[in-house]
């Protein structure tokens, strides 16, 4: 606000600004990026109004900044070009910020509501100024002055709060309030606080074409593209953040609409929106009905030769603008205000509860990763959908008389490839290594081919180079096809049909493509992708395999195929812990969770089990197995064999992720290790600790002291999920106590206490507990 006040002379309508328009645009882009960062960072604190306000204003300044740059570079040279370009965005943000202001006042966020209302009024007055030059610009300046004053007060309050450690808090600047846990949960998991901004961006793109139909703007031209692209880029970010909020359906929807911002619609888009609307109805019937507007929009685009240049799609855009405004208000009230607007949540869910055939997937394991860590929901649905869009876009013939032919096709392919990269990245984070590799490979292929084929970069002179690159992709994809033999039938067909598409690219590059081959290959790939899209939606929504991906064509005895005697038991059940204890007492080996990473354990009094654990993970001699106990009471009979300093140090350090390497002695015999002692530690020392994990210590109470080693072959990374224990050790373990992702990603700290009596300790490994903390514990014990 202060920037615009400083560079514009609002009292003189024709006065030139103090700095060039290009510089002003760059500064606004910098401010928009800072606002977006502030909103996303603060979203972790559940501040819905603040988040929505920051992201909305950021999108406004981003679009305005690009328009100022275009004006400075002479692209918008005509007298009314700048107004025609600026008005659609200002109309959208006038209404959007007004809605945010209303909800802000209802939520008693007075400062934020004042900023939103002032900026809304400023945008409204600028629209009036563009329509009538006689309208005075002083009202715009007054509103920016309000923004400066209120924003300065807010900034002062936050600075005082930070400097005084929240002892001084100015009224209205408190941001530490938390949303109650009950309100954070919706029917489908965590509440998606980013959806409001995504809906506002839908208003923005609809406004560009709706304003033309209603006569608010005089024409459609390149000056309005920045609003479409700003909405598309921001909506890509909203798509990613929605996956972070574990909202698969809305994230997929925003992925679809982001492609619509960059390009137009295809007939297949309407089918995807219909399917997505049906599944979204299970969560909220109102959201499902909202998606039907986009079904109508895609059909209108597909039926009109000139696409959005004709009036029918623009009429649907007006309907989308109104519907998006209403949905923005509903979602913002539901995530921010105390009173909820009914959207029919739970109505369809209640009907399905009476059905025995279809049962919705619910609970904490709904978004649990397959392997390892992931803070995102599964994005496979979007990855398959992008394959459908890209393949059917390739089948559309380019017609010179159709304006959308050179606008729609390459950007559907390229944008679909970018979203497929997102799906591959999320799949990798969730432990799906093969699927992520395939998604990323196909995304790169779509992006390169979409740009080269439709941008005229693939000519006769470059045919050899193009063919060489395609052959490389085919070799990579051939390896993926081979690997999918061990995954499932659907993925085998998915990768195999893409190999057919690669072959069509190769034949086209060398000018030997048979008539109709590429159409048949892309249609076949699109149909397989559509089935995978449906299967992913069904299997992520309902329990059981409604649309199966099929069994592996080649069965293995490891993960994903065959049968195994290894039991997977949930750690939250006492009966599971008892079962694990019985297995250990009977000479078995098990993978269990701890306060750090997963470990492989065996009972000390079973030398056969200890030897089995030693051999199953190929234990190296320089990394000996360690010993765990549940309390120092198990060492009480041998207390006289420990020095007072060592005993007090163990008492002060445990339970914790600190392993103490202590001298070997006769105390080992008191633990009943017998012949298994040769596998534990070295001839001079043994690592011992008490874990800070209730499940593990309870298990040791039932079994007695246990021998422990990391649950992975020697030299490999630590295991951080129960599925990784099975993936790395195969069926060499008898059971796995399953507790999902590890609480920490780092192993324990190993301290050398063999020379503790002389006052010196060393560190074999610095893990989750830093050196300083261990030395502080030792200092306290020495003082005692």
C-alpha positions in Angstrom: 0.0 0.0 0.0 2.7 2.5 0.9 4.6 1.6 -2.3 1.6 2.5 -4.5 1.0 5.6 -2.5 4.6 6.7 -2.9 4.9 6.2 -6.7 1.4 7.3 -7.9 0.1 10.9 -7.8 -3.5 10.1 -7.1 -4.5 13.8 -7.0 -3.4 14.2 -10.7 -5.0 11.6 -13.0 -2.4 12.0 -15.8 0.7 12.3 -13.7 3.5 9.8 -14.4 4.6 7.6 -11.5 7.9 8.3 -9.7 9.5 5.0 -10.9 9.0 3.1 -14.2 6.2 0.6 -14.4 8.6 -2.3 -15.0 10.4 -1.6 -11.7 7.0 -1.2 -9.9 5.9 -4.6 -11.3 9.1 -6.3 -10.1 8.7 -4.8 -6.6 5.1 -6.0 -6.5 6.2 -9.5 -7.5 8.7 -9.5 -4.6 6.0 -8.4 -2.2 3.6 -11.1 -3.4 6.2 -13.8 -2.9 6.8 -12.6 0.7 3.1 -12.6 1.4 2.7 -16.1 0.0 5.6 -17.3 2.2 4.0 -15.6 5.3 0.6 -17.2 4.7 2.0 -20.7 4.1 4.3 -20.6 7.1 1.5 -19.3 9.3 -0.8 -22.0 8.1 1.0 -24.4 10.4 -0.6 -22.4 13.3 -4.2 -22.9 12.0 -4.8 -19.3 11.2 -7.4 -19.7 8.4 -8.3 -16.0 7.9 -4.6 -14.9 8.0 -3.7 -17.7 5.5 -6.4 -16.9 3.1 -5.8 -13.1 3.2 -2.1 -13.5 2.6 -2.5 -15.9 -0.3 -5.3 -13.8 -1.9 -3.4 -10.5 -1.7 -0.3 -12.3 -2.9 -2.2 -13.4 -6.1 -3.5 -9.9 -6.6 -0.1 -8.2 -6.4 1.4 -11.0 -8.6 -1.1 -10.3 -11.4 -0.8 -6.6 -11.0 3.0 -6.8 -11.0 3.0 -8.7 -14.3 0.6 -6.2 -15.9 2.8 -3.3 -14.8 5.8 -5.0 -16.4 3.9 -5.5 -19.6 2.9 -1.9 -19.6 6.5 -0.8 -19.0 7.7 -3.0 -21.8 5.2 -1.5 -24.2 3.0 -4.6 -24.7 0.0 -2.7 -23.4 0.5 0.3 -25.6 -3.1 1.3 -26.4 -5.0 3.7 -24.2 -7.6 1.3 -22.8 -5.4 -1.8 -22.9 -4.2 -1.5 -19.3 -7.7 -1.0 -18.0 -9.1 -3.9 -20.0 -6.3 -6.1 -18.6 -6.6 -4.8 -15.0 -10.4 -4.9 -14.5 -11.1 -8.7 -14.5 -8.6 -9.2 -11.6 -9.8 -6.2 -9.7 -13.4 -7.4 -10.0 -12.5 -10.8 -8.6 -10.4 -9.5 -5.7 -13.0 -6.9 -4.8 -15.6 -9.6 -4.1 -13.1 -12.1 -2.6 -11.6 -9.6 -0.2 -15.0 -8.4 0.8 -15.9 -12.0 1.7 -12.7 -12.4 3.7 -13.5 -9.1 5.5 -17.0 -10.3 6.5 -15.7 -13.6 7.9 -12.9 -11.7 9.6 -15.4 -9.5 11.4 -17.5 -12.6 12.4 -14.3 -14.3 13.7 -13.3 -11.1 15.6 -10.2 -10.8 13.5 -10.7 -7.0 13.3 -7.3 -6.0 12.1 -7.2 -8.5 9.3 -10.8 -7.7 8.3 -9.9 -3.9 8.1 -7.0 -4.7 5.8 -9.2 -6.9 3.6 -12.1 -4.4 3.5 -9.8 -1.4 2.7 -8.1 -3.3 -0.1 -11.5 -4.4 -1.4 -12.7 -0.9 -1.5 -9.5 0.3 -3.2 -10.0 -2.3 -5.9 -13.6 -1.4 -6.4 -12.7 2.3 -6.7 -10.0 1.5 -9.3 -12.6 -0.5 -11.3 -14.8 2.6 -11.2 -11.8 4.8 -12.2 -11.1 2.6 -15.2 -14.8 2.7 -16.4 -15.1 6.5 -15.9 -11.9 8.7 -15.9 -14.0 11.5 -14.3 -14.2 9.4 -11.2 -11.8 10.8 -8.6 -8.8 8.7 -7.5 -8.7 10.2 -4.0 -10.9 7.3 -2.7 -8.2 4.8 -3.8 -5.5 6.8 -2.0 -7.6 6.9 1.2 -8.1 3.2 1.2 -4.3 2.6 0.7 -3.7 5.0 3.5 -6.0 2.8 5.8 -4.0 -0.2 4.7 -0.7 1.5 5.6 -2.0 2.6 9.0 -3.6 -0.7 10.0 -0.8 -2.8 8.6 1.8 -0.7 10.4 -0.1 -1.1 13.7 -0.3 -4.9 13.1 3.4 -5.0 12.3 4.3 -3.0 15.5 2.2 -5.4 17.6 3.9 -8.5 16.2 7.4 -6.9 16.7 6.5 -6.0 20.3 5.1 -9.5 20.9 8.3 -11.1 19.6 10.7 -8.8 21.5 8.9 -9.1 24.8 8.3 -12.8 24.4 4.5 -12.3 24.3 4.4 -10.1 27.4 3.2 -7.1 25.5 0.4 -7.8 23.0 -1.4 -5.0 21.3 -5.2 -5.6 20.9 -6.0 -7.4 17.7 -2.5 -8.6 16.9 -2.6 -11.9 18.8 -1.9 -14.8 16.5 -1.3 -17.6 19.0 -4.8 -18.9 19.2 -5.3 -22.5 18.2 -8.2 -24.2 16.5 -9.7 -26.9 18.5 -8.8 -30.5 17.5 -12.4 -31.4 16.8 -12.7 -28.6 14.2 -9.5 -29.7 12.5 -11.1 -33.0 11.5 -13.5 -33.3 8.7 -15.1 -36.4 7.3 -12.2 -37.1 5.0 -9.3 -36.4 7.4 -7.6 -33.0 8.2 -9.4 -29.8 7.3 -8.1 -28.2 4.1 -7.5 -24.6 4.9 -6.0 -23.9 1.5 -9.2 -24.8 -0.4 -10.6 -21.2 0.1 -7.8 -19.7 -1.9 -8.1 -22.3 -4.6 -11.8 -21.4 -5.0 -11.0 -17.7 -5.2 -8.5 -18.5 -8.0 -11.3 -20.2 -9.8 -13.2 -16.9 -9.6 -10.2 -15.1 -11.1 -10.0 -17.2 -14.2 -13.8 -17.2 -14.7 -13.8 -13.4 -14.3 -11.5 -12.9 -17.3 -14.0 -14.4 -19.7 -17.2 -13.5 -17.8 -16.3 -9.8 -17.9 -16.0 -10.0 -21.6 -19.5 -11.5 -22.0 -21.1 -9.0 -19.6 -19.4 -6.1 -21.4 -17.3 -5.0 -18.5 -14.2 -5.3 -20.7 -14.1 -4.6 -24.4 -12.0 -7.5 -25.7 -10.0 -10.6 -24.9 -6.3 -10.1 -25.5 -2.8 -11.0 -24.2 -3.0 -8.5 -21.4 -5.5 -10.7 -19.5 -3.3 -13.8 -19.8 -1.3 -12.8 -16.6 -4.4 -13.3 -14.5 -4.9 -16.8 -16.0 -1.3 -17.8 -15.5 -1.1 -16.3 -12.0 -4.2 -18.3 -11.1 -2.7 -21.4 -12.7 0.7 -21.1 -10.9 -0.9 -20.3 -7.5 -3.4 -23.2 -8.0 -0.5 -25.6 -8.6 0.8 -24.5 -5.2 -2.6 -25.0 -3.7 -2.7 -28.5 -5.2 0.6 -29.3 -3.5 -0.5 -27.8 -0.2 -3.8 -29.7 -0.4 -1.9 -32.9 -0.6 0.0 -31.7 2.5 -3.4 -31.2 4.2 -4.2 -34.9 3.3 -7.1 -33.9 1.0 -6.7 -36.1 -2.0 -10.0 -35.2 -3.8 -9.7 -31.4 -3.6 -6.0 -31.5 -4.4 -6.8 -33.5 -7.6 -9.6 -31.0 -8.4 -7.2 -28.1 -8.1 -4.7 -29.9 -10.2 -7.4 -30.2 -12.9 -8.4 -26.6 -12.7 -4.8 -25.4 -12.8 -4.5 -27.2 -16.2 -7.6 -25.4 -17.3 -6.0 -22.1 -16.4 -3.1 -22.8 -18.7 -5.1 -24.2 -21.5 -8.7 -25.1 -22.5 -10.8 -28.2 -22.0 -11.0 -31.5 -23.7 -14.0 -33.9 -23.8 -12.1 -36.3 -21.5 -11.9 -33.5 -18.9 -15.7 -33.7 -18.4 -15.5 -37.5 -17.7 -12.7 -36.9 -15.1 -14.7 -34.1 -13.4 -17.8 -36.3 -13.3 -15.9 -39.2 -11.6 -14.2 -36.8 -9.2 -17.6 -35.1 -8.4 -19.1 -38.5 -7.5 -16.3 -39.3 -5.0 -16.3 -35.8 -3.6 -20.0 -36.1 -3.0 -19.2 -38.8 -0.4 -17.3 -36.1 1.5 -19.6 -33.1 0.8 -22.6 -33.1 -1.6 -22.2 -29.4 -2.1 -18.6 -29.7 -3.3 -19.7 -32.5 -5.6 -22.4 -30.3 -7.2 -19.9 -27.5 -7.5 -17.7 -29.7 -9.7 -20.6 -30.2 -12.1 -20.1 -26.6 -13.2 -16.7 -27.6 -14.6 -18.3 -30.6 -16.3 -20.6 -28.1 -18.1 -17.6 -25.8 -18.9 -15.5 -28.6 -20.4 -18.5 -29.8 -22.6 -19.1 -26.2 -23.7 -15.5 -25.8 -24.6 -15.4 -29.1 -26.5 -18.6 -28.3 -28.4 -17.5 -24.8 -29.6 -15.0 -24.6 -32.4 -13.5 -21.4 -31.1 -13.6 -22.6 -27.5 -13.6 -19.8 -24.9 -13.7 -17.1 -27.7 -17.4 -17.8 -28.1 -20.2 -16.8 -25.8 -21.4 -20.2 -24.5 -18.3 -21.1 -22.4 -18.2 -17.5 -21.2 -21.7 -17.8 -19.9 -20.7 -20.9 -18.0 -17.7 -18.9 -16.7 -20.2 -16.4 -15.2 -21.9 -19.3 -13.4 -18.6 -20.6 -12.2 -17.7 -17.1 -10.8 -20.9 -17.0 -8.8 -20.7 -20.6 -7.6 -17.0 -20.1 -6.7 -17.8 -17.0 -4.7 -20.5 -18.9 -2.7 -18.3 -21.9 -2.1 -15.4 -19.6 -1.0 -17.8 -18.0 1.6 -19.0 -21.5 2.8 -15.5 -23.0 3.1 -14.1 -19.9 4.8 -16.9 -19.9 7.4 -16.5 -23.6 8.0 -12.7 -23.4 8.6 -12.6 -20.1 10.4 -15.9 -19.1 12.0 -17.5 -20.9 15.0 -20.8 -21.5 13.2 -20.7 -24.0 10.4 -22.7 -23.8 7.1 -24.3 -27.2 6.4 -22.9 -28.8 3.3 -24.4 -32.2 3.6 -21.3 -33.8 5.1 -22.1 -37.2 6.5 -25.4 -37.6 4.6 -24.0 -40.0 1.9 -21.7 -41.5 4.5 -24.7 -42.4 6.7 -26.3 -44.1 3.7 -23.2 -46.1 2.9 -22.9 -47.2 6.6 -26.0 -49.3 6.0 -24.4 -51.1 3.0 -22.3 -54.2 3.5 -20.8 -54.0 0.0 -19.1 -50.6 0.2 -17.5 -49.4 3.4 -15.5 -46.1 3.5 -11.9 -46.2 4.6 -11.3 -44.2 7.7 -8.9 -43.9 10.7 -5.3 -43.0 11.3 -4.0 -45.4 8.6 -6.0 -43.7 5.8 -2.9 -41.8 4.6 -0.2 -44.0 6.1 2.8 -44.2 3.7 3.7 -47.6 2.2 7.3 -47.2 3.3 9.2 -44.5 5.3 8.0 -40.9 5.9 5.5 -38.8 4.0 3.7 -35.7 5.1 1.6 -35.8 2.0 -1.5 -37.8 0.9 -1.1 -40.2 -2.0 -1.0 -38.4 -5.4 -1.4 -41.4 -7.6 -4.9 -40.4 -8.6 -3.6 -37.2 -10.1 -0.7 -39.0 -11.8 -3.1 -41.4 -13.6 -5.5 -38.5 -14.5 -2.6 -36.6 -16.1 -1.8 -39.7 -18.2 -5.4 -39.7 -19.4 -5.4 -36.0 -20.3 -2.1 -36.1 -22.0 -2.9 -39.2 -24.1 -6.3 -37.9 -25.3 -4.8 -34.5 -26.0 -2.3 -36.1 -28.3 -5.1 -37.7 -30.3 -6.7 -34.3 -31.1 -5.7 -33.2 -34.6 -4.4 -29.7 -35.0 -6.6 -27.6 -37.3 -5.3 -24.2 -38.5 -8.8 -22.7 -38.4 -9.4 -23.7 -34.8 -7.7 -21.1 -32.5 -7.4 -23.6 -29.7 -5.4 -26.2 -31.7 -2.1 -24.6 -30.9 -3.1 -23.2 -27.5 -4.7 -26.2 -25.8 -2.8 -29.3 -26.9 0.8 -28.5 -25.9 -0.1 -27.0 -22.6 -2.4 -29.8 -21.6 0.5 -32.2 -22.3 3.2 -30.0 -20.6 1.1 -29.1 -17.6 0.0 -32.7 -17.3 3.6 -33.7 -17.3 4.4 -31.2 -14.5 1.6 -32.5 -12.3 2.8 -36.1 -13.0 6.2 -35.0 -11.7 4.4 -33.9 -8.5 2.7 -37.4 -8.3 6.1 -39.1 -8.8 7.7 -37.0 -6.0 5.0 -37.8 -3.6 5.0 -41.5 -4.5 8.8 -41.6 -3.8 8.3 -39.9 -0.4 5.7 -42.6 0.4 8.1 -45.4 -0.4 6.7 -46.4 -3.8 10.0 -46.5 -5.6 9.0 -48.2 -8.8 5.8 -46.1 -9.3 7.6 -42.9 -8.6 10.4 -43.8 -11.2 7.7 -44.5 -13.8 5.8 -41.3 -13.1 8.9 -39.1 -13.3 10.1 -40.8 -16.5 6.7 -40.4 -18.2 6.4 -36.8 -17.0 9.8 -35.9 -18.6 8.7 -37.7 -21.8 5.4 -35.8 -22.0 7.0 -32.4 -21.3 9.8 -32.9 -23.9 7.6 -34.3 -26.6 4.8 -31.8 -25.9 7.2 -28.9 -26.4 9.2 -30.3 -29.3 6.3 -31.7 -31.4 3.9 -28.8 -31.0 6.4 -25.9 -30.8 8.0 -26.9 -34.1 11.3 -27.9 -32.6 11.1 -31.4 -34.1 12.1 -30.9 -37.7 13.7 -33.0 -40.4 17.2 -31.8 -39.6 16.8 -33.0 -36.0 15.1 -36.3 -36.6 18.2 -38.4 -35.8 18.8 -36.6 -32.5 15.1 -37.0 -31.6 15.2 -40.7 -32.4 18.2 -41.2 -30.3 16.5 -39.6 -27.3 13.4 -41.6 -27.8 15.4 -44.9 -28.0 16.9 -44.0 -24.6 13.5 -43.4 -23.1 12.3 -46.7 -24.6 15.2 -48.6 -22.9 14.4 -47.0 -19.6 10.7 -47.8 -20.0 11.6 -51.4 -21.0 13.3 -51.8 -17.6 10.1 -50.5 -15.9 8.0 -52.9 -17.9 10.1 -55.8 -16.7 9.9 -54.6 -13.0 6.1 -54.2 -13.2 5.9 -58.0 -13.8 6.5 -58.3 -10.1 4.1 -55.5 -9.1 0.6 -56.0 -10.5 -1.2 -56.5 -13.8 -2.5 -52.9 -14.2 0.9 -51.4 -13.8 2.3 -53.9 -16.4 -0.3 -52.8 -18.9 0.2 -49.2 -18.0 3.9 -49.3 -18.7 3.6 -51.6 -21.7 1.1 -49.3 -23.5 3.3 -46.3 -22.9 6.1 -48.3 -24.6 3.7 -48.4 -27.6 3.4 -44.6 -27.5 7.2 -44.3 -27.3 7.3 -46.5 -30.4 4.9 -44.1 -32.2 7.1 -41.2 -31.3 10.1 -43.0 -32.7 8.3 -43.9 -36.0 7.1 -40.3 -36.3 10.7 -38.9 -35.8 12.0 -41.1 -38.6 9.0 -40.4 -40.8 7.9 -44.0 -40.9 4.7 -43.8 -38.9 1.8 -46.0 -40.2 -1.5 -44.3 -40.6 -3.6 -44.5 -37.4 -0.9 -46.2 -35.3 -0.3 -43.3 -33.0 -4.1 -42.7 -32.5 -4.6 -46.4 -31.5 -1.6 -46.4 -29.2 -2.6 -43.2 -27.3 -6.2 -44.4 -27.1 -5.1 -47.7 -25.6 -2.8 -46.0 -23.1 -5.6 -43.5 -22.2 -8.1 -46.3 -21.5 -5.6 -48.2 -19.3 -4.8 -44.9 -17.5 -8.5 -44.2 -16.9 -8.9 -47.7 -15.3 -6.0 -47.0 -13.1 -7.5 -43.6 -12.2 -10.8 -45.2 -11.2 -9.0 -48.0 -9.3 -6.9 -45.5 -7.3 -10.0 -43.5 -6.4 -12.0 -46.6 -5.4 -9.2 -48.1 -3.4 -8.3 -44.9 -1.6 -12.0 -44.3 -0.7 -13.5 -47.7 0.1 -12.2 -50.7 2.0 -11.4 -53.8 0.0 -10.4 -54.0 -3.6 -13.4 -52.7 -5.5 -11.4 -52.2 -8.7 -8.4 -54.4 -8.4 -5.0 -53.6 -9.9 -4.5 -57.3 -10.4 -2.0 -59.8 -9.0 1.7 -59.8 -10.0 2.3 -61.7 -13.2 5.5 -63.2 -11.7 5.1 -64.1 -8.0 7.9 -63.6 -5.6 8.2 -64.7 -2.0 9.1 -61.2 -0.8 7.0 -58.1 -0.6 4.0 -57.9 -2.8 3.7 -61.6 -3.8 3.5 -65.1 -2.4 2.8 -66.1 1.2 5.0 -65.7 4.2 5.1 -66.9 7.7 6.1 -63.4 9.0 3.3 -61.9 11.1 2.4 -58.2 11.0 0.9 -57.3 14.4 -0.3 -53.8 15.4 1.7 -52.4 18.3 -1.3 -50.6 19.9 -2.8 -53.9 20.9 -1.7 -55.7 24.1 -2.4 -59.1 22.5 0.1 -58.3 19.8 2.9 -57.5 22.3 2.0 -60.8 24.1 2.3 -62.6 20.8 5.7 -61.1 20.0 6.8 -62.1 23.5 5.7 -65.7 23.0 7.6 -65.8 19.7 10.8 -64.4 21.3 10.6 -66.9 24.2 10.2 -69.7 21.7 13.4 -68.8 19.9 12.1 -66.4 17.2 13.4 -63.1 16.0 11.2 -60.0 15.5 11.3 -56.5 14.3 10.0 -54.0 16.8 9.6 -50.2 17.1 11.6 -48.2 19.5 12.1 -44.6 20.6 14.3 -44.1 17.5 14.3 -46.5 14.5 13.1 -50.1 14.1 15.4 -52.9 15.4 15.7 -56.6 15.1 15.6 -58.4 18.5 16.0 -61.9 20.1 15.8 -63.1 23.6 19.1 -63.3 25.5 18.3 -66.7 27.0 17.9 -68.3 23.5 21.4 -68.6 21.9 19.8 -70.1 18.8 17.7 -67.1 18.2 20.6 -64.7 18.8 22.7 -66.6 16.3 19.7 -66.5 13.8 19.5 -62.7 14.2 23.2 -62.4 13.7 23.2 -64.4 10.5 19.9 -63.0 9.0 21.2 -59.4 8.8 24.8 -60.4 8.0 26.1 -58.7 11.1 29.6 -57.3 10.7 32.3 -58.0 13.3 33.0 -54.3 13.7 29.4 -53.5 14.5 28.5 -55.9 17.3 25.0 -56.5 18.7 23.9 -54.6 21.8 21.9 -55.5 24.9 18.7 -53.9 26.1 17.0 -54.1 29.5 13.8 -52.6 30.8 15.1 -51.3 34.1 18.1 -51.3 36.3 16.4 -53.7 38.6 17.4 -56.4 36.2 21.0 -55.6 37.0 20.5 -55.2 40.8 22.0 -58.6 41.6 25.2 -57.5 39.9 25.3 -54.0 41.2 28.4 -54.7 43.2 30.3 -55.4 40.0 29.8 -51.8 38.7 31.6 -48.7 40.0 29.4 -46.2 41.8 30.1 -43.6 39.1 29.1 -45.9 36.3 25.9 -47.0 38.1 24.8 -43.5 38.8 25.6 -42.5 35.2 23.4 -45.3 33.9 20.6 -44.3 36.3 20.8 -40.7 35.2 21.0 -41.4 31.5 18.2 -43.9 31.1 15.6 -44.4 29.8 16.7 -42.6 26.7 18.2 -43.1 23.2 21.7 -43.3 24.7 23.6 -46.5 24.5 26.5 -46.9 26.9 29.4 -49.1 26.0 30.6 -50.5 29.3 33.4 -53.0 30.2 32.5 -56.7 29.9 32.5 -58.6 33.1 30.9 -61.2 35.3 27.7 -59.2 35.4 26.8 -60.7 32.0 26.2 -64.0 33.6 23.5 -62.6 35.8 21.3 -61.9 32.7 21.2 -65.6 31.6 22.9 -65.0 28.3 24.8 -68.4 28.3 26.2 -69.3 24.9 24.6 -66.3 23.2 27.0 -64.0 24.9 29.7 -64.5 22.2 27.4 -62.8 19.7 26.9 -59.7 21.9 29.5 -56.9 22.1 33.2 -57.4 21.8 35.5 -59.4 24.1 36.2 -56.2 26.0 32.9 -54.3 26.1 29.1 -54.4 25.5 26.7 -51.7 24.5 23.6 -51.6 26.8 20.6 -49.2 27.2 17.1 -48.9 28.4 14.9 -47.6 25.6 12.5 -44.7 26.2 9.6 -46.6 24.6 6.7 -48.1 26.7 6.0 -50.9 24.2 9.6 -52.0 24.0 10.1 -51.9 27.8 6.9 -53.8 28.4 8.0 -56.4 26.0 11.4 -56.7 27.8 9.5 -57.1 31.1 7.7 -60.1 29.6 10.7 -61.7 27.9 13.7 -60.6 29.9 16.8 -58.8 28.5 17.0 -58.9 24.7 19.8 -58.7 22.1 19.3 -55.9 19.7 20.7 -54.9 16.3 19.4 -52.5 13.6 16.7 -54.0 11.4 18.6 -53.8 8.1 21.5 -55.6 6.4 24.8 -54.2 7.6 25.9 -51.1 5.7 22.4 -50.1 4.6 20.3 -47.2 6.0 18.2 -47.5 9.2 14.6 -48.7 8.9 12.0 -46.1 9.7 8.8 -48.0 9.0 7.6 -51.5 9.8 7.2 -52.3 6.1 10.9 -51.6 5.6 11.8 -54.3 8.1 10.1 -56.9 5.9 11.4 -55.2 2.7 15.0 -55.3 3.8 15.1 -58.6 5.7 12.5 -60.6 3.7 11.0 -63.5 5.5 14.1 -64.0 7.7 12.1 -62.5 10.7 9.2 -64.3 12.4 7.1 -61.3 13.2 7.0 -57.5 13.0 5.4 -55.3 15.6 3.9 -52.6 13.4 3.7 -49.0 14.6 3.9 -47.0 11.4 6.7 -44.4 10.8 9.4 -44.1 13.5 9.1 -41.2 15.8 12.7 -40.2 14.9 14.7 -40.6 11.8 18.1 -40.9 13.6 19.5 -43.7 15.6 20.7 -43.6 19.2 23.9 -41.9 20.5 26.5 -44.5 21.5 28.8 -43.4 24.3 32.1 -45.0 25.2 32.2 -45.5 29.0 35.1 -47.9 29.2 37.3 -45.2 30.8 34.5 -43.4 32.7 36.2 -43.8 36.1 39.1 -41.7 34.9 36.6 -39.0 34.0 36.8 -39.5 30.3 34.0 -40.6 27.9 34.1 -40.9 24.1 31.5 -41.2 21.4 31.3 -44.0 18.9 28.3 -42.4 17.2 26.4 -39.1 17.8 22.8 -39.8 17.1 19.6 -38.1 18.3 21.1 -37.0 21.6 23.8 -34.4 21.1 27.2 -34.5 22.8 26.5 -31.5 25.0 23.5 -33.1 26.6 25.4 -36.3 27.4 28.3 -34.3 28.9 25.9 -32.3 31.0 24.4 -35.5 32.4 27.9 -36.7 33.3 28.8 -33.4 34.9 25.7 -33.6 37.1 26.5 -37.2 38.1 30.1 -36.2 39.0 28.9 -33.4 41.1 26.6 -35.7 42.9 
